Amino acid sequence: MTHFLVLLLALLIGVVAGLRAFSAPAAIAWAAALQWINLDGTWASWMGNWFVVILLTVLAVVELVTDQLPKTPSRKTPVQFGARLVTGGLAGAALGTAWGYTFGGLGAGMVGAVIGTLVGYELRRKLSDKVGVDLPVALTEDAIAVLGAFGIAALSAVL
């Protein structure tokens, strides 16, 4: 895969992390476990371990549920934003590692996480205001994040 495509996929998986922090690394862990991407013998080989896959999947599902709660803090608060930077960078770096672009993937994943966090927040706020209720918009964002994450992981397998 070309350098550009690897960085584009890493950027996009970072955008997913900006929407839902744990969906991105969960999808990359599944991709590694299913051998869609080869992380064997790399620093990221642990992501293909089934314990890690299950743990990240559980965290992603918990995040999908807690996102709907009224007391959940904004994704733009420092802790929430930081978590998205970390998970976006991790997912991007792991994806990049499969093709020898660890640091490029790390950077692209972090940039994508910033984009996903800020743009996702604004779009959700504007759409929720327009619709008059947040739940349908939040559930749509959930679907985009989960389907997008697995779409990116699957695409990385065939390119």
C-alpha atoms as an extended CHARMM CRD file, in Angstrom:
* protein
*
       159  EXT
         1         1  MET       CA              0.0000000000        0.0000000000        0.0000000000  PROA      1               0.0000000000
         2         2  THR       CA              1.2900000000        3.4540000000       -0.8080000000  PROA      2               0.0000000000
         3         3  HSD       CA              2.4160000000        5.8590000000        1.8720000000  PROA      3               0.0000000000
         4         4  PHE       CA             -0.4670000000        8.2070000000        1.0140000000  PROA      4               0.0000000000
         5         5  LEU       CA             -3.1410000000        5.5100000000        1.4270000000  PROA      5               0.0000000000
         6         6  VAL       CA             -1.6980000000        4.3380000000        4.7440000000  PROA      6               0.0000000000
         7         7  LEU       CA             -1.6970000000        7.8950000000        6.0800000000  PROA      7               0.0000000000
         8         8  LEU       CA             -5.2060000000        8.5200000000        4.7620000000  PROA      8               0.0000000000
         9         9  LEU       CA             -6.5350000000        5.3990000000        6.5130000000  PROA      9               0.0000000000
        10        10  ALA       CA             -4.6670000000        6.3760000000        9.7090000000  PROA      10              0.0000000000
        11        11  LEU       CA             -6.1830000000        9.8750000000        9.5030000000  PROA      11              0.0000000000
        12        12  LEU       CA             -9.6560000000        8.4070000000        9.0300000000  PROA      12              0.0000000000
        13        13  ILE       CA             -9.3100000000        5.9660000000       11.9290000000  PROA      13              0.0000000000
        14        14  GLY       CA             -8.2530000000        8.9680000000       14.0030000000  PROA      14              0.0000000000
        15        15  VAL       CA            -11.4290000000       10.7980000000       12.9460000000  PROA      15              0.0000000000
        16        16  VAL       CA            -13.3880000000        7.7990000000       14.2270000000  PROA      16              0.0000000000
        17        17  ALA       CA            -11.5610000000        8.0740000000       17.5590000000  PROA      17              0.0000000000
        18        18  GLY       CA            -12.6340000000       11.6990000000       17.6930000000  PROA      18              0.0000000000
        19        19  LEU       CA            -16.2310000000       10.5570000000       17.4080000000  PROA      19              0.0000000000
        20        20  ARG       CA            -16.0130000000        7.5530000000       19.7460000000  PROA      20              0.0000000000
        21        21  ALA       CA            -12.6780000000        7.0400000000       21.4640000000  PROA      21              0.0000000000
        22        22  PHE       CA            -12.6770000000        3.2550000000       21.7730000000  PROA      22              0.0000000000
        23        23  SER       CA            -14.2730000000        2.3190000000       18.4450000000  PROA      23              0.0000000000
        24        24  ALA       CA            -11.0360000000        3.0120000000       16.5550000000  PROA      24              0.0000000000
        25        25  PRO       CA             -8.6350000000        0.8410000000       18.5850000000  PROA      25              0.0000000000
        26        26  ALA       CA            -11.2880000000       -1.8770000000       18.9090000000  PROA      26              0.0000000000
        27        27  ALA       CA            -11.6240000000       -2.0760000000       15.1270000000  PROA      27              0.0000000000
        28        28  ILE       CA             -7.8490000000       -2.1770000000       14.6510000000  PROA      28              0.0000000000
        29        29  ALA       CA             -7.5690000000       -4.8950000000       17.3100000000  PROA      29              0.0000000000
        30        30  TRP       CA            -10.1970000000       -6.9390000000       15.4720000000  PROA      30              0.0000000000
        31        31  ALA       CA             -8.3270000000       -6.3610000000       12.1980000000  PROA      31              0.0000000000
        32        32  ALA       CA             -5.1100000000       -7.6420000000       13.7920000000  PROA      32              0.0000000000
        33        33  ALA       CA             -6.8060000000      -10.6660000000       15.3990000000  PROA      33              0.0000000000
        34        34  LEU       CA             -8.5030000000      -11.5920000000       12.1240000000  PROA      34              0.0000000000
        35        35  GLN       CA             -5.2060000000      -11.0950000000       10.2450000000  PROA      35              0.0000000000
        36        36  TRP       CA             -6.6750000000       -8.3040000000        8.0980000000  PROA      36              0.0000000000
        37        37  ILE       CA             -3.5140000000       -6.4180000000        8.9930000000  PROA      37              0.0000000000
        38        38  ASN       CA             -0.2280000000       -8.0220000000        9.9660000000  PROA      38              0.0000000000
        39        39  LEU       CA              1.1840000000       -6.7620000000       13.2490000000  PROA      39              0.0000000000
        40        40  ASP       CA              3.1440000000       -9.9370000000       14.0410000000  PROA      40              0.0000000000
        41        41  GLY       CA              6.6180000000       -9.2190000000       15.3720000000  PROA      41              0.0000000000
        42        42  THR       CA              5.9550000000       -5.4980000000       15.8590000000  PROA      42              0.0000000000
        43        43  TRP       CA              5.4460000000       -3.3250000000       18.9420000000  PROA      43              0.0000000000
        44        44  ALA       CA              1.6980000000       -3.4930000000       18.1890000000  PROA      44              0.0000000000
        45        45  SER       CA              1.4030000000       -7.2870000000       18.0100000000  PROA      45              0.0000000000
        46        46  TRP       CA             -0.3870000000       -7.2470000000       21.3950000000  PROA      46              0.0000000000
        47        47  MET       CA             -3.4030000000       -5.6490000000       19.7070000000  PROA      47              0.0000000000
        48        48  GLY       CA             -4.2210000000       -8.9560000000       18.0350000000  PROA      48              0.0000000000
        49        49  ASN       CA             -4.4050000000      -10.7800000000       21.3690000000  PROA      49              0.0000000000
        50        50  TRP       CA             -7.9800000000      -11.9410000000       22.0010000000  PROA      50              0.0000000000
        51        51  PHE       CA             -7.9610000000      -10.5860000000       25.5440000000  PROA      51              0.0000000000
        52        52  VAL       CA             -7.1460000000       -7.1250000000       24.1650000000  PROA      52              0.0000000000
        53        53  VAL       CA             -9.7570000000       -7.4720000000       21.4170000000  PROA      53              0.0000000000
        54        54  ILE       CA            -12.4420000000       -8.3570000000       23.9620000000  PROA      54              0.0000000000
        55        55  LEU       CA            -11.3570000000       -5.6330000000       26.3980000000  PROA      55              0.0000000000
        56        56  LEU       CA            -11.3790000000       -2.9140000000       23.7250000000  PROA      56              0.0000000000
        57        57  THR       CA            -14.7160000000       -4.1660000000       22.3870000000  PROA      57              0.0000000000
        58        58  VAL       CA            -16.2640000000       -4.0030000000       25.8700000000  PROA      58              0.0000000000
        59        59  LEU       CA            -14.8600000000       -0.5000000000       26.3700000000  PROA      59              0.0000000000
        60        60  ALA       CA            -16.2760000000        0.5690000000       22.9950000000  PROA      60              0.0000000000
        61        61  VAL       CA            -19.7420000000       -0.7860000000       23.8690000000  PROA      61              0.0000000000
        62        62  VAL       CA            -19.6600000000        0.8690000000       27.3040000000  PROA      62              0.0000000000
        63        63  GLU       CA            -18.7120000000        4.1400000000       25.6300000000  PROA      63              0.0000000000
        64        64  LEU       CA            -21.6430000000        3.8500000000       23.2250000000  PROA      64              0.0000000000
        65        65  VAL       CA            -23.9960000000        3.4510000000       26.1910000000  PROA      65              0.0000000000
        66        66  THR       CA            -22.4850000000        6.1220000000       28.4280000000  PROA      66              0.0000000000
        67        67  ASP       CA            -22.4360000000        8.6490000000       25.5900000000  PROA      67              0.0000000000
        68        68  GLN       CA            -26.2300000000        8.7390000000       25.7980000000  PROA      68              0.0000000000
        69        69  LEU       CA            -26.2540000000        9.6990000000       29.4820000000  PROA      69              0.0000000000
        70        70  PRO       CA            -26.9990000000       13.3370000000       30.3260000000  PROA      70              0.0000000000
        71        71  LYS       CA            -24.0940000000       13.6430000000       32.7900000000  PROA      71              0.0000000000
        72        72  THR       CA            -21.4570000000       12.5100000000       30.2860000000  PROA      72              0.0000000000
        73        73  PRO       CA            -18.9020000000       15.3190000000       29.8820000000  PROA      73              0.0000000000
        74        74  SER       CA            -18.2790000000       17.0060000000       26.5470000000  PROA      74              0.0000000000
        75        75  ARG       CA            -15.7310000000       15.3640000000       24.2780000000  PROA      75              0.0000000000
        76        76  LYS       CA            -13.9300000000       18.7240000000       24.3000000000  PROA      76              0.0000000000
        77        77  THR       CA            -13.0600000000       18.6210000000       28.0140000000  PROA      77              0.0000000000
        78        78  PRO       CA             -9.3270000000       17.9820000000       28.5630000000  PROA      78              0.0000000000
        79        79  VAL       CA             -9.6890000000       14.3700000000       29.7520000000  PROA      79              0.0000000000
        80        80  GLN       CA            -12.1270000000       13.4010000000       26.9920000000  PROA      80              0.0000000000
        81        81  PHE       CA            -10.1210000000       15.2120000000       24.3180000000  PROA      81              0.0000000000
        82        82  GLY       CA             -6.8870000000       13.6710000000       25.5740000000  PROA      82              0.0000000000
        83        83  ALA       CA             -8.3680000000       10.1780000000       25.4900000000  PROA      83              0.0000000000
        84        84  ARG       CA             -9.3490000000       10.7000000000       21.8540000000  PROA      84              0.0000000000
        85        85  LEU       CA             -5.8280000000       11.8810000000       20.9830000000  PROA      85              0.0000000000
        86        86  VAL       CA             -4.3350000000        8.8050000000       22.6480000000  PROA      86              0.0000000000
        87        87  THR       CA             -6.7040000000        6.2750000000       21.0880000000  PROA      87              0.0000000000
        88        88  GLY       CA             -6.5730000000        7.9680000000       17.6780000000  PROA      88              0.0000000000
        89        89  GLY       CA             -2.7870000000        8.0030000000       17.7960000000  PROA      89              0.0000000000
        90        90  LEU       CA             -2.6640000000        4.3860000000       18.9540000000  PROA      90              0.0000000000
        91        91  ALA       CA             -5.0420000000        3.1800000000       16.2480000000  PROA      91              0.0000000000
        92        92  GLY       CA             -3.2720000000        5.2180000000       13.5700000000  PROA      92              0.0000000000
        93        93  ALA       CA              0.1690000000        4.0430000000       14.6690000000  PROA      93              0.0000000000
        94        94  ALA       CA             -0.9050000000        0.3970000000       14.7460000000  PROA      94              0.0000000000
        95        95  LEU       CA             -2.4850000000        0.6820000000       11.3120000000  PROA      95              0.0000000000
        96        96  GLY       CA              0.5990000000        2.4480000000        9.9770000000  PROA      96              0.0000000000
        97        97  THR       CA              2.8750000000       -0.1850000000       11.5230000000  PROA      97              0.0000000000
        98        98  ALA       CA              1.3250000000       -2.8750000000        9.3410000000  PROA      98              0.0000000000
        99        99  TRP       CA              2.9740000000       -1.1210000000        6.3550000000  PROA      99              0.0000000000
       100       100  GLY       CA              6.0640000000        0.2980000000        8.0430000000  PROA      100             0.0000000000
       101       101  TYR       CA              4.7190000000        3.7910000000        8.7460000000  PROA      101             0.0000000000
       102       102  THR       CA              4.3900000000        3.7710000000       12.5370000000  PROA      102             0.0000000000
       103       103  PHE       CA              5.2030000000        7.4190000000       13.1950000000  PROA      103             0.0000000000
       104       104  GLY       CA              3.3370000000        8.7060000000       10.1550000000  PROA      104             0.0000000000
       105       105  GLY       CA              0.3310000000        6.6820000000       11.2820000000  PROA      105             0.0000000000
       106       106  LEU       CA              0.6840000000        8.0490000000       14.8140000000  PROA      106             0.0000000000
       107       107  GLY       CA              0.6920000000       11.6440000000       13.5980000000  PROA      107             0.0000000000
       108       108  ALA       CA             -2.1310000000       11.1090000000       11.1180000000  PROA      108             0.0000000000
       109       109  GLY       CA             -4.2210000000        9.3380000000       13.7570000000  PROA      109             0.0000000000
       110       110  MET       CA             -3.7640000000       12.1970000000       16.2050000000  PROA      110             0.0000000000
       111       111  VAL       CA             -4.6120000000       14.8350000000       13.6010000000  PROA      111             0.0000000000
       112       112  GLY       CA             -7.6820000000       12.8030000000       12.6590000000  PROA      112             0.0000000000
       113       113  ALA       CA             -8.6940000000       12.6120000000       16.3210000000  PROA      113             0.0000000000
       114       114  VAL       CA             -8.5730000000       16.4010000000       16.5980000000  PROA      114             0.0000000000
       115       115  ILE       CA            -10.6710000000       16.7520000000       13.4480000000  PROA      115             0.0000000000
       116       116  GLY       CA            -13.1710000000       14.1110000000       14.5590000000  PROA      116             0.0000000000
       117       117  THR       CA            -13.4830000000       15.5880000000       18.0310000000  PROA      117             0.0000000000
       118       118  LEU       CA            -14.0510000000       19.1820000000       16.9720000000  PROA      118             0.0000000000
       119       119  VAL       CA            -16.0610000000       18.6210000000       13.7890000000  PROA      119             0.0000000000
       120       120  GLY       CA            -18.0750000000       15.8050000000       15.3720000000  PROA      120             0.0000000000
       121       121  TYR       CA            -18.9600000000       18.0130000000       18.3210000000  PROA      121             0.0000000000
       122       122  GLU       CA            -20.0980000000       20.9060000000       16.1430000000  PROA      122             0.0000000000
       123       123  LEU       CA            -22.0970000000       18.7220000000       13.7560000000  PROA      123             0.0000000000
       124       124  ARG       CA            -23.8140000000       16.8850000000       16.5890000000  PROA      124             0.0000000000
       125       125  ARG       CA            -24.6410000000       20.1260000000       18.3800000000  PROA      125             0.0000000000
       126       126  LYS       CA            -26.0340000000       21.7730000000       15.2400000000  PROA      126             0.0000000000
       127       127  LEU       CA            -28.0250000000       18.7180000000       14.1510000000  PROA      127             0.0000000000
       128       128  SER       CA            -29.3840000000       18.1560000000       17.6590000000  PROA      128             0.0000000000
       129       129  ASP       CA            -30.4970000000       21.7960000000       17.8180000000  PROA      129             0.0000000000
       130       130  LYS       CA            -32.1330000000       21.4720000000       14.4000000000  PROA      130             0.0000000000
       131       131  VAL       CA            -33.8870000000       18.1820000000       15.2150000000  PROA      131             0.0000000000
       132       132  GLY       CA            -34.7360000000       19.3560000000       18.7160000000  PROA      132             0.0000000000
       133       133  VAL       CA            -33.5900000000       16.1530000000       20.3980000000  PROA      133             0.0000000000
       134       134  ASP       CA            -30.1070000000       14.6400000000       20.7630000000  PROA      134             0.0000000000
       135       135  LEU       CA            -30.7420000000       10.8760000000       20.8520000000  PROA      135             0.0000000000
       136       136  PRO       CA            -31.3340000000       10.2430000000       17.1190000000  PROA      136             0.0000000000
       137       137  VAL       CA            -28.2850000000       12.3250000000       16.2480000000  PROA      137             0.0000000000
       138       138  ALA       CA            -26.1620000000       10.5490000000       18.8720000000  PROA      138             0.0000000000
       139       139  LEU       CA            -27.2500000000        7.1220000000       17.6280000000  PROA      139             0.0000000000
       140       140  THR       CA            -26.4660000000        8.1390000000       14.0570000000  PROA      140             0.0000000000
       141       141  GLU       CA            -23.0160000000        9.2810000000       15.1870000000  PROA      141             0.0000000000
       142       142  ASP       CA            -22.5590000000        5.9160000000       16.9480000000  PROA      142             0.0000000000
       143       143  ALA       CA            -23.4050000000        4.0680000000       13.7410000000  PROA      143             0.0000000000
       144       144  ILE       CA            -21.0540000000        6.2270000000       11.6770000000  PROA      144             0.0000000000
       145       145  ALA       CA            -18.2050000000        5.6470000000       14.1500000000  PROA      145             0.0000000000
       146       146  VAL       CA            -18.6460000000        1.8760000000       14.4270000000  PROA      146             0.0000000000
       147       147  LEU       CA            -19.3310000000        1.2240000000       10.7370000000  PROA      147             0.0000000000
       148       148  GLY       CA            -16.6070000000        3.6650000000        9.7420000000  PROA      148             0.0000000000
       149       149  ALA       CA            -14.0470000000        2.0220000000       12.0140000000  PROA      149             0.0000000000
       150       150  PHE       CA            -14.7240000000       -1.4470000000       10.6910000000  PROA      150             0.0000000000
       151       151  GLY       CA            -14.9560000000       -0.1480000000        7.1210000000  PROA      151             0.0000000000
       152       152  ILE       CA            -11.5080000000        1.4020000000        7.4540000000  PROA      152             0.0000000000
       153       153  ALA       CA            -10.1310000000       -1.8000000000        8.9960000000  PROA      153             0.0000000000
       154       154  ALA       CA            -11.6560000000       -3.9220000000        6.2200000000  PROA      154             0.0000000000
       155       155  LEU       CA            -10.4050000000       -1.5440000000        3.5460000000  PROA      155             0.0000000000
       156       156  SER       CA             -6.8970000000       -1.7710000000        4.9420000000  PROA      156             0.0000000000
       157       157  ALA       CA             -7.1120000000       -5.5370000000        4.4500000000  PROA      157             0.0000000000
       158       158  VAL       CA             -7.8510000000       -5.3390000000        0.7420000000  PROA      158             0.0000000000
       159       159  LEU       CA             -5.5630000000       -2.4990000000       -0.3060000000  PROA      159             0.0000000000
